[in-house]
Amino acid sequence: METLQAIKSRRSIRKFKSDMIPKDILDKIIEAGTYAPTGRGAQSPIIIAVTNKEVRDKLSKMNSIIMGKDENFDPFYNAPVCLIVLANKEKPTYIYDGTLVMENLMLAAHDLGIGSCWIHRAKEEFESEEGKELLKSLGISGDYEGIGHCVLGYADSEEPTPAKRKDDYVYYID
């Protein structure tokens, strides 16, 4: 797929099949995330790839509670994979760096026929004691902030139609 076509045609998917993504495809998506630009090449983000259903469900429950929904609501829309992007707060561009990783992940997924959606509240999850414990259990130390969850899977619905671009999106200075 050409880059511009991928950018124009990627949409957030909010209904996934439970089928797991093959590891070789998941690895390509993750690799794309690691090639996102970062301020001064500092590579402040990290990616936690969650394919374990029990951990995925625990994160979904945490996210739902933070969201103010019933703990049985699934804000991950049944996606079997969750890529959590966190970034080191010691780097001045960490939020932007992590955001670019998220975009690379979603575009690569789309290019490989995998649906994606950016789910918020990673910041709050990993500021909680439960979130800090998860990081500690993985041997992750440092001052990381959750940027987002990139949930991935095979779409179980039609891709949404893009909204018309607003008329005053771009201003030229000639």
Buried (B, 14 or more C-beta within 10 A) or exposed (E): EEEEEBEEEBBBBBBBBEEEBEEEBBEBBBEBBBEBEBBEEBBBBBBBBBBEEEBBBBBBBBBBBBBEEEEEBBBBBBBBBBBBBBBBEEBEBBBBBBBBBBBBBBBBBBBBEBBBBBBBBBBBBBEBEEBBEBBEEEEBEEEBBBBBBBBBBBBBEEEEEEEEEEEEEEEEEE
